Amino acid sequence: MLLIIVAYTVPKLTDYSAAALEQAAGECIAACVTDAQSVRNDAELKAFRDRWMARKNGILTQINDLWLKGAPKDAKREAGRCVNQIKADVERTIETAENLLLERSTGVRLTTEDIDITLPGVRRPIGAEHAILKTSREIVSVFRQLGYSVSEGPVVETDYYNFEALNFPPNHPARDTQDTLFIAGQQSKPQRERLLLRTHTSPVQIRTMEKMKPPIRIVIPGTVHRNDPPDASHSPMFHQIEGLAVDTNITFGDLKGTLDHAMKALFGSSVKTHFRPSFFPFTEPSAELYVTCFICGGSGKREGNAPCRPCKQTGWIEVLGCGMVDPNVFEFVKDNGYDPKKVSGFAFGMGVDRLALLKYGVDDLQYFYQGDVRFLQQFG
Ligand code: DAH
């Protein structure tokens, strides 16, 4: 087949009026677009580009020479504008032709401002659950399987819920055991309304009993604050999980059985539990729960007779505080069905951060809060 291409030749201009320039430019661009349509392969693309863009004798160069350099002085400005316009249009036409050719050979559609599809993609790292929240979730799930539900409460708490209703009377020395961060400027309020950062999750016991009638079985995960400077085993912010079960005829035996089961579920069926008498204002009697060290198995020794550090060679690790709910606590929620003569219950509270520390064998609590991805991604 014979294909006749009537090549575009740059005309000499005699009329430099705006209208004439526009007309000439229009013909030139139209010719370029027509020319672009004949491009079917790389060789033709190159020939097409050279025809229009070659420095030596390309159509744009000719236009520059004939129309701009050859323009009378008073038409130079208008001619310049016209030539620039042609340049931009020709360049865009060539680019479109390139893209069309690429699109035809790769099936990928490109637009003028395109992405370089040969660049490697952006890899977005998948986040990992934080070791503390992971531990918290594991503990909560053990109790959920026992039929406990989850309760939550505010971190900024009143003196009443954090202390008074938990049987820490105003000015009682038991308050000194919890180094409290108070909100400033509260002096004008009655003491029980003054705000502080809750020092434990126990206030949610009262808040829940105000809302729900017995029987209840709840666990309460959350953050708490104390005025402790950060070091390897302390942090001004940490996490606790509280537990509360109230019904008729709940005994210390229920407390022991429940916690023994939970510890075996958490640390393995071979751990043993051990209760030692303790004191908390809101429980009577109170106890501390110890489990056989899940690092050394209770022997106090590591491989090669090395001393076991987490249990300080005792073979036992303290994991939580617990006890039977003090009747004085029930007095504060008596009107909602918690008559201490009719109901009884047990409660417990544990520090999640410390358990995560032991569980993962981390030797400095601060690693958990520094946000170093190299540390955190190990738990992913
Ligand atoms: N609230 C206590 C603390 O932060 C922990 C605790 C001990 C909670 C005994 C309890 C409990 O519910 O019965 O030190």
Boltz pocket constraint, residues with backbone or C-beta under 6 A from the ligand:
constraints:
  - pocket:
      binder: B
      contacts: [[A, 199], [A, 200], [A, 201], [A, 202], [A, 242], [A, 243], [A, 280], [A, 282], [A, 283], [A, 287], [A, 320], [A, 321], [A, 322], [A, 323], [A, 346], [A, 347], [A, 348], [A, 349], [A, 350]]
      max_distance: 6.0
